[in-house]
């Protein structure tokens, strides 16, 4: 039985806020490593080394975890932010049985939208709506005050001259002089 390295279909799932990169383990292999690299410079962020005796996970960052089953290996990326947007590359190294094989299988671009963007856009829109309502309220108050002052001036001009001194007395209204 020769090691079998096909072009595996990497499955990228997004569930519960985590990105899961799952790929099938190579067939007829007793020892291999799977590594996840980030960026064009291929910075190693997460790896999993499997041999018949043990499974050794390795993570160079806090947001990557590994998970292994008999048929597949999964890299789980958690708590991602916009700074994690990049190209992720999956590479496989087969140690046993010989010959040694090293190949990079797939690349995937990962785009993460910041949570703060959604919140800040919502907050900005609520602030703008609040300012508009406040401005409309101020304009309404100014209009009401002006109308009220105008009505009070009109009312004060229509008072009878004698009514200030004798509001209950029946007195003929004094006529205003005409010029």
MARFIPA-184230 format. One record per atom (N, C-alpha, C): residue in three letters; y, x, z. Coordinates in steps of 0.02 Angstrom, whole numbers, plus 50000, padded with zeros to 5 digits. Atoms other than C-alpha are relative to their C-alpha. Layout:
ALAYXZ;...
***
This chain:
UNK499405004250000;UNK500005000050000;UNK500635004450000;UNK499374996450006;UNK501655007249943;UNK500564996050032;UNK499425003849975;UNK503305002850026;UNK500304995949944;UNK499725004450051;UNK504094988449937;UNK500734998650018;UNK499295001449991;UNK505984987949922;UNK500234996049940;UNK499755004250054;UNK506564973349820;UNK500764999350009;UNK499285001549993;UNK508324966949797;UNK500054993850044;UNK500035005849956;UNK508324955949952;UNK500644995949998;UNK499435004649998;UNK509454941049962;UNK500284999950071;UNK499675000249935;UNK510634943650107;UNK500304993150009;UNK499745006649985;UNK511044927050187;UNK500575000850050;UNK499424999849956;UNK512774925450262;UNK500134993050025;UNK499895006549968;UNK512954910950384;UNK500605000550046;UNK499465000549950;UNK514444905450486;UNK499824994250045;UNK500155005349952;UNK513954895850642;UNK500265002050069;UNK499724999149933;UNK514764893850812;UNK500525005650003;UNK499484994950002;UNK516194905350760;UNK499745007149987;UNK500294993450012;UNK515004919850719;UNK499765000449927;UNK500294998750066;UNK514534927650552;UNK499335003350011;UNK500674997349996;UNK512674930850536;UNK499805002649931;UNK500254996950061;UNK512074942950402;UNK499255001250010;UNK500724999649992;UNK510194940750385;UNK499685002449935;UNK500354997650059;UNK509064950250266;UNK499265001150018;UNK500724999349986;UNK507164951450249;UNK499835007350014;UNK500254993349987;UNK506264966550320;UNK499585002349941;UNK500414997550055;UNK505434977950192;UNK499264999150015;UNK500735001249993;UNK503574974750161;UNK499635006750004;UNK500454994249995;UNK502194987250206;UNK500355006350025;UNK499624994449972;UNK503374998250307;UNK499895000050076;UNK500124999749928;UNK503005004550482;UNK500615002650039;UNK499394997749966;UNK504695012750521;UNK500585000049951;UNK499405000250042;UNK506405009050450;UNK500624998850043;UNK499365001449969;UNK508245007650494;UNK500424995849953;UNK499535004050039;UNK509494994750436;UNK500685001150033;UNK499344998349974;UNK511334999050453;UNK500534995749966;UNK499445003750027;UNK512914988850430;UNK500625004450003;UNK499404995950005;UNK514444998450370;UNK500594995649983;UNK499395003750013;UNK516244992750361;UNK500475004349959;UNK499484996750039;UNK517544997350230;UNK499745004549945;UNK500174995550055;UNK517575008650079;UNK499775006850027;UNK500214993549971;UNK517395023850193;UNK499334999550035;UNK500665001349971;UNK515775016050259;UNK499945002550072;UNK500034998549928;UNK516085017150445;UNK499424995950030;UNK500575003449970;UNK514465012950537;UNK500234996050060;UNK499815004249943;UNK514724998250652;UNK499404997450039;UNK500585002949968;UNK512964992150689;UNK499375002549964;UNK500634997750030;UNK511174998050661;UNK499414997550042;UNK500625002049967;UNK509384993450703;UNK499445004549972;UNK500554995750019;UNK507945005850701;UNK499354996950026;UNK500645003149982;UNK506184998650700;UNK499435004849985;UNK500634996350010;UNK504565007850724;UNK499454995750031;UNK500555004049974;UNK502845001850774;UNK500034999350076;UNK499985000149927;UNK503185006050956;UNK500604996250029;UNK499405002849968;UNK504954999850982;UNK500534998149948;UNK499415002050037;UNK506554992050919;UNK500605002950036;UNK499414996849969;UNK508165001950949;UNK500634997349967;UNK499365002350028;UNK509794992550922;UNK500565005050017;UNK499434995549989;UNK511405002450907;UNK500634996549974;UNK499375003150021;UNK513184995950901;UNK500575004650020;UNK499424995849987;UNK514775006250886;UNK500634995950015;UNK499435004549988;UNK515914991150908;UNK499774994250045;UNK500175005449953;UNK515984976851032;UNK499844993449964;UNK500095006450033;UNK515944963050901;UNK499364999449959;UNK500615000250039;UNK514254967350821;UNK499395000350045;UNK500644999949964;UNK512524963250889;UNK499444999649948;UNK500585000350045;UNK510804965050810;UNK499474995550028;UNK500555004349980;UNK509334953350812;UNK499445001249949;UNK500564998650045;UNK507604956350741;UNK499434995350013;UNK500625003849996;UNK506084945950703;UNK499495003749957;UNK500514996650040;UNK504464950550616;UNK500154999849926;UNK499875000750071;UNK505154945050449;UNK500715001749978;UNK499314998850021;UNK507034948250454;UNK500405003750054;UNK499534996749955;UNK508464957950532;UNK500674996549990;UNK499355003550002;UNK510134949750576;UNK500525004050037;UNK499414997349967;UNK511824957250614;UNK500454994150015;UNK499585005649978;UNK512904945150714;UNK500695002950017;UNK499314997949987;UNK514794947750708;UNK500354994550037;UNK499695005049955;UNK515704938950850;UNK500745001650011;UNK499304999449980;UNK517524935950899;UNK500405004049949;UNK499664996450052;UNK518214941750733;UNK500734997949994;UNK499295001250011;UNK520064943050694;UNK500175002449930;UNK499784998150068;UNK521084946450538;UNK499885007549987;UNK500104992850010;UNK520914965350566;UNK499295001749979;UNK500694998850020;UNK519044963550531;UNK499874998349927;UNK500085001350072;UNK519344958150350;UNK499845006649966;UNK500194993950034;UNK518434971050245;UNK499364998949961;UNK500645000150035;UNK516934975050138;UNK499475002650048;UNK500564998049957;UNK515294975950234;UNK499415001749955;UNK500564997650041;UNK513834985850161;UNK499385000750044;UNK500644999749964;UNK512004984750214;UNK499585005549968;UNK500414994550027;UNK510965000450195;UNK499335000350037;UNK500684999749975;UNK509095002750220;UNK499745007249993;UNK500344993550001;UNK508185018850265;UNK499274998850019;UNK500715000649985;UNK506285019150257;UNK499735006950016;UNK500264993549977;UNK505465033250357;UNK499255000549990;UNK500734999950006;UNK503615028650360;UNK499774993749965;UNK500344994150027;UNK502585028650255;UNK500455003749950;UNK499614996150049;UNK503255042650145;UNK499934996949931;UNK499424995549998;UNK504205045050034;UNK500604996750035;UNK499385002449969;UNK505875043450125;UNK500414996549946;UNK499585003850047;UNK506955030250041;UNK500644998150036;UNK499355002149973;UNK508805027450070;UNK500364996249944;UNK499635003850051;UNK509715013749978;UNK500474995150034;UNK499525005149977;UNK511225002750002;UNK499864993849960;UNK500255006050032;UNK510704985149966;UNK500554995449973;UNK499515004950019;UNK512194973749962;UNK500685001650031;UNK499334999949972;UNK514064972749988;UNK500254992950003;UNK499705006649994;UNK514974957450049;UNK500705000850029;UNK499324999949973;UNK516824954550077;UNK500064994450050;UNK499935004849946;UNK517204945850239;UNK500744998850012;UNK499305001949988;UNK518854936450260;UNK500024995550061;UNK499925003949938;UNK519364930050431;UNK500724998050006;UNK499335002549990;UNK520864918950455;UNK500144999950075;UNK499824999749929;UNK521754921950620;UNK500084993050029;UNK499925006449965;UNK521674907750745;UNK500734998850017;UNK499305000749982;UNK523474911250793;UNK500404997249943;UNK499635002650058;UNK524034907250615;UNK500004992450002;UNK500045007349998;UNK523424889450629;UNK500424997350057;UNK499635002449942;UNK524164887450802;UNK500755000949989;UNK499294998850008;UNK525834895350759;UNK500304995649947;UNK499755004650050;UNK526014884850601;UNK500104993150030;UNK499945006449967;UNK525704869250705;UNK500584999950048;UNK499464999549952;UNK526894875050839;UNK500684999949966;UNK499364999850036;UNK528274878950714;UNK500174993149973;UNK499855006650027;UNK528104861950633;UNK500224995350056;UNK499805004449945;UNK528204853250803;UNK500705001950025;UNK499324997949979;UNK529754863550849;UNK500514997349951;UNK499535002650051;UNK530594858650684;UNK500084992550008;UNK499975007249991;UNK530154840350710;UNK500414998350062;UNK499625001149939;UNK530844841250888;UNK500755001249990;UNK499294998650013;UNK532474849150829;UNK500324994649957;UNK499745005450043;UNK532684835850694;UNK500124993750042;UNK499925005949957;UNK532414821850821;UNK500585001050048;UNK499444998649955;UNK533634830250941;UNK500664999349962;UNK499385000450039;UNK534954831750804;UNK500174992849984;UNK499885007050014;UNK534744813550754;UNK500244996350063;UNK499795003149937;UNK534894808350937;UNK500725001750016;UNK499314997949986;UNK536504818450957;UNK500494996349954;UNK499565003550047;UNK537264810650801;UNK500074992750021;UNK499985007049978;UNK536804793150863;UNK500444999350063;UNK499605000349939;UNK537584796751034;UNK500755000749983;UNK499304999050020;UNK539204802950953;UNK500274993649967;UNK499785006250034;UNK539304787350842;UNK500094994450051;UNK499945005249949;UNK538984775750991;UNK500625001250043;UNK499414998549959;UNK540314784651095;UNK500654998549962;UNK499395001350039;UNK541604783550955;UNK500114992549993;UNK499935007350006;UNK541264765050927;UNK500204996950066;UNK499845002749934;UNK541354761751113;UNK500745001350018;UNK499304998349986;UNK543034770851131;UNK500474995849956;UNK499595004150045;UNK543724761350980;UNK500044992850026;UNK500015006849972;UNK543184744651056;UNK500424999550063;UNK499605000149938;UNK543974749151224;UNK500745000249984;UNK499294999850019;UNK545634753251138;UNK500224993249974;UNK499845006650027;UNK545584736651046;UNK500064994950057;UNK499995004749944;UNK545204727151207;UNK500635001050042;UNK499424998949958;UNK546634735451302;UNK500644997649965;UNK499425002550036;UNK547884730351165;UNK500034992450001;UNK500015007350003;UNK547354712051173;UNK500124996750068;UNK499875003049935;UNK547704709651360;UNK500674996350000;UNK499375003549991;UNK549024697051405;UNK500425003950051;UNK499574996049957;UNK550514704651489;UNK499984997650072;UNK499975002749933;UNK550494693051640;UNK499325000250035;UNK500665000749971;UNK548624693551669;UNK499845005650048;UNK500144994549954;UNK548654710251759;UNK500234998250071;UNK499725001549935;UNK549704703051901;UNK499744993550028;UNK500225006549976;UNK549094685451912;UNK499444997449956;UNK500555002050045;UNK547384683351833;UNK499804992750008;UNK500225006949990;UNK547124666051908;UNK500564995049984;UNK499435004650010;UNK548844658751874;UNK500004997449929;UNK499955002850066;UNK549104647251730;UNK500705001549974;UNK499354997750025;UNK550504656151641;UNK499955000349925;UNK500004999450073;UNK550974654751461;UNK500035007449982;UNK500014993050021;UNK550644670751371;UNK500685002049971;UNK499374997550025;UNK552164680951336;UNK499915002149927;UNK500064998450071;UNK552504683151155;UNK500235007149989;UNK499834993050016;UNK552564700451084;UNK500624999949954;UNK499404999850043;UNK554244704851010;UNK499835002449930;UNK500104998050070;UNK554274706050822;UNK500605003949977;UNK499454996050024;UNK555314719250741;UNK500034999749926;
***
